[in-house]
Every structure is written in C-alpha cells, then in structure tokens.
Amino acid sequence: MPRRILVTGGAGFIGTHLVRALLARGDRVRVLSLHADHAAALAKEGAEVVVGDLLDRALAPRLVGGVERVFHLAAFVRPLRWLHGLESLRALYMRQNVEGARSLAEACRGRVERFVNVSSVAAGGLGEVDESVPPRPLTEYGKAKAAAEELLHGYHRDWGLPVVSARPGTVYGPGSLPHLVLFRLIRHGVMPTFGPGHNRTPLVYIDDLVDALLLLEEKGVLGEPYYAVDDPVTMREMGGAIAEALGVRLSGFYVPRALVDAGAGAKDLLERVVGLRFCPMRMDLRPENIACGSSDWVCRNAKLRALGWSPRVDLKEGMRRTVAWYREQGLL
C-alpha cells in the first residue's frame, strides 16, 4: 500500500535523495520547499510541492492534512550571507530549527503515525559518544538542533508524538554542493586541515543515510535518538580518498591548530567590538566550529546497526561516486 508522506526540506541535498527513494517504493510524497524552482525536478518526478516556511503557523496544518508519515529535514544549517548581526545569527539558528519543529509537531498531533526527525551529530557534541551520553552541543547550530530534539522528544513523553530522531554525521555524495570547495582544493593537492588531520570525524554517504532514515521510519524506537554515521575515519583518510578519486597526490600541508585558534579568537574579539559576525563563503569560523573540525570526534553507530543497518558504500567508493557527479555537472 502506498503511503502518504510529507518531507520538509525535501528539495535539499538529503531531501532530494530521500524523496526519490520514497517515490521509487511507490509512496505519494508531499515536499515542503522554500522555493518552487528548487523542487521543480521533484515535481516532474511525481512529488507534490508546497512552497512555504514552517514558521508560517497557518501553513503547517495544511501541510500535514492527509499525511500518514513525516520526515522533518527542514533546517537552518549555515549562514545565509557573509555578514550577520552579532546576535541575529544565533537567534536565527534557534528560531528556524526550534520554532519550525514546534510548528510542525503541533500540527501533527493526533494526525500522523510516524515522525522521523533529522537532527545532527552536532546535537550530541564532541568526543567519543553514543546515544547514552547526554547531549553537550558546542556550536550554535548544535545547540539549536539539540533544543529541537528535546522539544520533540518531550512531546513524545507528554502527548505521544511518534517521533524518532536520526543524528547524521557529515553527509557527502552526489549533489553535495557545500563540499565542492574542498574537492577543488584537494584537486590542487591541498587538504586544508586544522592541525595534521589525524583526528577522526563522523561521515555518512548519502545513500547509507537514506537507508538509515527508512529503517528508522519502520523500526526506530519512539522517543529515542540514533547516530547515523559510518565507522570513524580521520580527516587525512577522508582527504586521501578524495585525492585518489581525483587522481592526484595529497600534500602534507596543514594549518597549525595554534595558529587557527589564535586567528579564530582574534576574529571573535573583533566581532564583539564591532557588533557584527563575519562569515566568509558563508562559513561560521568561530572557535567552537574550529574545535569540531580539529578534535577527535567518534559517534558510535551500534544502536542503529542493531536494527539491521549497515553501510553499503565505503569511503573510497563514495568519494569516487561524488567526484564522478561533480565532473558530470562540469564542476570539477
């Protein structure tokens, strides 16, 4: 029996892959997108597209009308511009990620049988962690995603919202445009790590993440989070896999961590003085974000594996597929 499914953020990188998987299994899919043109291809493939913002409280009840299951992917992940107000960016993370989840969840009350919330490893925080470790988010984005998780899981306890949360690591694969700059740098032999790059980092290939989300839709324990990550790799191993896929040699260049920390600290001080946040190339290079990119970060996936999940695409194959897509699009 085909199901009626809502995917918020369905026109994004993860959402597009998920929507196509749902359409392929025969579901009727409604996609929420901020912009019609972003979802035009999905509309041609059979998805129903609704243009709007979850902060529009009047929209949410109409969105979930007739829907049986929800995948909530819509999120504010990175700065919109190179320049933001000192407090406005922090407030934007909280408003978009928490209030958007609140609006959707309240509209779903008593109306849906499953609500898959796509959170982030950033909600759990740094270090060696699994789902038993209390959240200790470091970044503003992580704090917002943790707050959204807490809100939704609280709704599960209070009135039975049938929610389960996935915490993906850094998602890569065909269609991932934010990572293009990294591939272009590595094409020239440069892997811009903060420190020598021996720190482990949580990754997941897009197809493996879609598998995880579909599995959690069916088998995830309600009211609980699951880390959706591959087994840990170091930053150097990741860069080496990209270099191999590109057919280049990776240099040993890296930026010393002490230099990066000093620069990030100076930037933070300057921002406080002038009351503005500088986000070059829409990257928020704050001390806590630098720590996430240079510290050892291991998220254990045993809980998800216990449901039957196992990554199908290894690091080298994933990077080969990603490079092939960039080249097909004329981006590399």
N, C-alpha and C positions, 0 to 999 in steps of 0.2 A: 504494500500500500504506500503510495507516495505521501510524504508528509508536507505540511505547510510550514516553512521555516523562514525566520527573519534573521538577516545578518546585518548588524550595524557595522559601519566601516567596511562594507563589502567591496568597495571599489579600490581599497588599498592593496598593498603588496600581498599580505597574508590573506585578506578577504577575497581577493580575486581568485586565488588558488582554491580556497575553501568553497566558494560559490560554485566554481566549475566542478568540483568533486561532488557537491550536493546535486547539481543538475545532472551529472553523469549517472548518479544512482536513482534518478527519477523523481527527485523531490521538486516541489513548487517553491521557488525561492523569491523572497522579497528582500531587496537590498536598500539600505539607507545610505545615501551619499550626500556630501555637502555640495557637490557639483554634478550636474547632469552629464557633462561631457566626460567626466572621469569614469562613469559607469555605462557609457554608450555601448561598448563592446559586449558587456554582460547583458544588456537589454536585447541586443541582436541574438544572443545565445539562448534567450528564453526567460531571463530573470525579470521580475517586476521591479522597477526602480522608483524609489521615492526620494525626492530631493528635500533636504531639511536638516535641522540641528536638534539633537536631543534636549537642548536647553529650552526649546520651544515646548512648553508643557502641554499645549493643545495638540501637538503632533503625536506624542508617544502613545496615547490610547488608540489613535487611528492606525498607527504602525503595527500594533500587536493584534488588531482585530482579525479573527480567523486563524491566527498563528498557533501552532502547537509547540514549537520549539524555537529557542532564541540562541544565537551566537552573538555575544556582545564584544565586538572588536574595536568600536569607535573609541579613539583616544587622542589626547594631545601629547605628542612624544618629544618634539623638538621645537626650538624657537621658530617663529614664522618669519622673522626679519633679522637683520644684522644688529639692530638696535632696539632695546626694550627699556621701559622704566624699571627702576631697581626693584620695586615690589610688584609691578604689574605682571611680570613673567611668572613669579611664584604663585600669584593669585590665579593666573590663567591655568596653570597645571592643576590646581585644586578644583577650580570651577568646572573645567571641561571634563576631567576624569571622575570626579566625585559626584557632582550635581547631575552630570549626564547619566551616570549609572543609577542614581536615585530616581530620576525621572522615568527611566525605562523600567526599573524594577517595580516601582509603584504601579505603573500601568499594567504590568504583568500579573499583578496579584489575583490569584484565583483563576487565571486565564491560560497559563501555559503549563506543560508537563515537564519541561526541562529548560534550564537556563545555563549555558556554558559561558562563563566569564573569562575572557582572555586577559590575564594580568601580565606580570613580568617577573623575571628573577630579581629585578631591582626592588620589588616589594619585599623580598626576603632579606636582602642585604648581603654584604660581603662575607668572605671566609669560606669555611667548609661547612655546608649546611644541607639539611634535608627538611622535610615538612614538619618535623617535630621541634625544630628550632624556632622560637618566637621571632616574628618579623623585626628587623632592625634596619630599616631602609636608611640609606645615606644621602642620596640625591633628592632633589625636589621632585623629580618625576617619580622616583621610587616611593617617596612619602605619599604622593597623590594616589599611586596605584595601590599601596598598602591600605590607605584610607578607604578606597573604593571596595577593596576586598573585605575589609572589616565591616563596612556598611552592608554589603550584600549577604555576607555570612551571618550578620546579625539579623537580617530579615529572615534568613532560613530558620534561625532559632526562635524568632518572635512570632512569625506567622506562616512559616513553611515554604518560603521561596525555594523552589527546587534547583538550587544553584550549585555548581561545581566550578572551581577555578583552575585554569592552567597558567603556569608560570613559565613561558618560553624564555630561552636564552636569546642571544643574538641570532636572528633568523637571516639566513642567506640563501641564495639560489636565483634562478632566472626571474627577472622582474624587479630585483632589489636595486633601486637607483641610489639610495643613500650610500651604498658601499662602493659605488663606481670610482670615486676619487682614490680609494685605497688601491684598487686594482690598477688604476692608471699610474700611481706612484710605483707600485711593485713592478710594473712593466719596464720601468727605468732602473730596476734593481734596488729600490729604496723601500724598506719596511719601517714606517715611522713609529716605532715603539717607544714608550716612556720607560726607559731602563732597557736592559738587554733582551727582554722579551721571553724570559724563562717562566714567567707567571702563567698559570693556567686560567682559561677563560671559558665560559659556558656558551656553546654554539648549538644550533639545531638547523638542519636542512629543511627547506620549506615543505617538501613532500612528507617528511617524517613528522613535522609539526601538524600538518593536516591529518595524518593518520592518528596522532595523539588526540586531537580535538574530536574526531569522530568516535574514537574509543571512549573518551570521557563522556560524550553525549549518551552513550549506551550503558557504560559500566562504572563511571566515576561515582564515588560515594558522595552523596549530597552534603553540602556544608563544609567540604574539605578542599584544600589546595593540592596541586600536583606539579612538581617540577617537570617541565617538558624540555629536556636538554639531552644532547648526545653525551657520550663519555668525555671527560675533560681532555682538552688539548692545550698546549702552550701557544702563546702568541707567535713564537718563532715557527712552530709546526704549522700553524694556520698560514703564515706568510710563505713558508716553504711550499705548501700545497698550491697556493695561488701562483707562485713563481713557476712551479713545474707545469701547471696548466697553461701558463703563458709562454713556456719555453724559454725562460730567462734565468739568470743566475742571481740569487738574492745576496746583496752585500751585507756586511756585518755592521752597517751604520745603525746607530740608535742615539736618541737624545737622553743624556744622563738624567735620572729621576730628580736629583737635587736641583738641576737647572730648571726642569719643568715645574717643580714645586715652587721655586723662587719666582718664576715668571707668573704662575697662577696666583700666587699670594700677592704680587705687585698689582696684577690686574684687578684682583678682588678689592684691594685697598683703593685703587683709583676709582673703581666703580662706586664705592661707598662715598667717596669725596664728591664726585660729580652727579651722583644720583641716577646713573644710567647703567644698563647691562650691555656689554659688547659681545656679540655672538657671531664671530667671523664664519662665513659659509654656513650660517645657521647652526653652529656648534656652540654649546654652552660649556666653555672650558674653565670650569670652576675647580677648586682644589678637590672637592668630593668626586667630581666626574673624572678627574685625573687619577684619583685613587682607584676608581673602578676599572680603569684601563691598564693599571700597572701593578695591581695587587693579585695575589693568588686567590682565585675565586672558583670554588668547586661546589656545584649543586648536584646532589646525588639523585639519580633517577630510579632507584629501586622500587619506589611505590608505584610509579607508572608501569614499570616493567612487570610488576606483579599482576597487573590487569591484562598482560599479554602483549604490551607494546615493545617493539624492538626496532631500532633504526635500520632502514633498508639501504640507505645511501651513505657510504663512508666519506671521510673528509676529502680525499683526493678526487673521487668521482663527483662529489658535489661541486668542487671547485672547477672541475673540467666542464661540467654542465653549465655553470654560471658564466665562465669565460666564453663558451660557445654561444650563449644567448647574447652577451654583450657584443660579440663580433657580428652575429646575425643582425643586430639592431644598428650596426655601424658606430657603436660607442667606444670600441677599442680598436 
